[in-house]
Amino acid sequence: MAKIYEFAGLRPAGTLAPQVAELPYDVVSSEEARAIAEGRPHSFFHISKPEIDLPAGLSLYDDRVYAKARENFEHFIGTGVLRADDEPGLYLYTLVMEGREQTGLVGCLNIDDYLDDRIKKHELTREDKERDRMRHLDNLSAQTGLVFTFYREDGAGRPLFAGALEAEPEVDFTADDGIRHVLRRIRDGALIASFKELLRPLPLYIADGHHRAASAVKVGLERRKANPGHTGHEEYNRFLAVVFPHDQLKILPYNRVVRDLNGQSPDEFLEKLGRHYSIEETASGSPREPRRFCMYLGGRWLLLSPRFQPEGDSVARLDVSILQQTVLEPLLGIRDPRKDMRIDFVGGMRGLAGLERLVRDEGFAVAFSLYPTSIDELVAVADDGGLMPPKSTWFEPKLRSGLVIHRIERTAGER
């Protein structure tokens, strides 16, 4: 069902990868990126977040931001910081976090597979974010960030990955956050063909990077229209991705904090909550099973166990949906969590201490700790054509941008 293609990646030259590679553009603020890149001329943030090289306060969507991205990109290439590989191939990307390894196959996926839903989505994209990534991609004629996908592994892929891991790493470094990143090239034609055969009958699922995928597809479609000599084999017909076996991935909880109790006292809120949940004090702030929530209120953790049986489709049965429909909306007045400024979302890496600090020191009234969404739940929603509520999954470790780049050069027929 899904096709994967070799490409000649544009990569940091020699030993520069640790100096170049950075976290994805959308997990750090402009201020954070500016501080990280200070004194580091090879940081990929000069390309992925080029506003750091322009006056503070400039709109992120100003034409000068995209022009700066292209200028910096061309400078990296012109000075030899980035160099193209001599021939197309696939790549193997291994990440190691706290002793746990996950290895994915880096290649290009077909935009028609995306359009025909052979690459399945579970998240609603925002037009403003799509437009931003489209302008960035179009100005560079390059895809600089990986779309994070996975397939359901039944054991057939394990021998292929084991064989590919025998290749010597071309990049191997540990970043400041303790995550190890290893990149290998796959040049063996027979092994590449076997990987293609493995994935051909399978659907792929986007885990993270919905906006990167959607923007790459739309730029590809625009370039098709602009190219009278279009054949279907041009690089703009494909987008950069990494494909992991599903059983190597780990989803962390995506927790919630709310600034006030919607005009209620803590006792009033607990009384209403107790109509639908049994409430007991707990020493741990982490739920030990699905359909349970831990709540930090008044300096203590409380375990919420539903008095009802969750019903509905694959989306309605998600813990994030249950919390939204039974607590956040009816009791706390959070009707649209995408827009309501009274709610914030805290990725699992920040831990329970982060939730406690927000309530204790940052003016929030209550925090909710959730059991993480499972891979099976994500697949069920995607297969049903559903959309998860915002901030349902937090994948760790994060892929680094700048390790390998896919160029989609303009053709003579394009303006």
Stockholm file with secondary structure:
# STOCKHOLM 1.0

chainA/1-415         MAKIYEFAGLRPAGTLAPQVAELPYDVVSSEEARAIAEGRPHSFFHISKPEIDLPAGLSLYDDRVYAKARENFEHFIGTGVLRADDEPGLYLYTLVMEGREQTGLVGCLNIDDYLDDRIKKHELTREDKERDRMRHLDNLSAQTGLVFTFYREDGAGRPLFAGALEAEPEVDFTADDGIRHVLRRIRDGALIASFKELLRPLPLYIADGHHRAASAVKVGLERRKANPGHTGHEEYNRFLAVVFPHDQLKILPYNRVVRDLNGQSPDEFLEKLGRHYSIEETASGSPREPRRFCMYLGGRWLLLSPRFQPEGDSVARLDVSILQQTVLEPLLGIRDPRKDMRIDFVGGMRGLAGLERLVRDEGFAVAFSLYPTSIDELVAVADDGGLMPPKSTWFEPKLRSGLVIHRIERTAGER
#=GR chainA/1-415 SS CCCEECBCCEEECTTCHHHHCBCCGGGSCHHHHHHHHTTCTTCTHHHHSGGGGSCTTCCTTCHHHHHHHHHHHHHHHHTTSEEECSSCBEEEEEEEETTEEEEEEEEEEEHHHHHTTSEECCSCCCHHHHHHHHHHHHHHTEECSCEEEEECCCSTTHHHHHHHTTSCCSEEEECTTSCEEEEEEECCHHHHHHHHHHHTTSCEEEEECHHHHHHHHHHHHHHHHHCTTCCSCSGGGEEEEEEEEGGGCCEECEEEEESCCTTCCHHHHHHHHTTTEEEEECSCSSCSSTTCEEEEETTEEEEEEESSCCCSSTTTTSHHHHHIIIIITTTTCCSCTTTCTTEEEEEGGGHHHHHHHHHHHSSCCEEEEECCCCHHHHHHHHHTTCCCCSSCCEESSCCCBTSSBEECCCCTTCC
#=GC SS_cons         CCCEECBCCEEECTTCHHHHCBCCGGGSCHHHHHHHHTTCTTCTHHHHSGGGGSCTTCCTTCHHHHHHHHHHHHHHHHTTSEEECSSCBEEEEEEEETTEEEEEEEEEEEHHHHHTTSEECCSCCCHHHHHHHHHHHHHHTEECSCEEEEECCCSTTHHHHHHHTTSCCSEEEECTTSCEEEEEEECCHHHHHHHHHHHTTSCEEEEECHHHHHHHHHHHHHHHHHCTTCCSCSGGGEEEEEEEEGGGCCEECEEEEESCCTTCCHHHHHHHHTTTEEEEECSCSSCSSTTCEEEEETTEEEEEEESSCCCSSTTTTSHHHHHIIIIITTTTCCSCTTTCTTEEEEEGGGHHHHHHHHHHHSSCCEEEEECCCCHHHHHHHHHTTCCCCSSCCEESSCCCBTSSBEECCCCTTCC
//
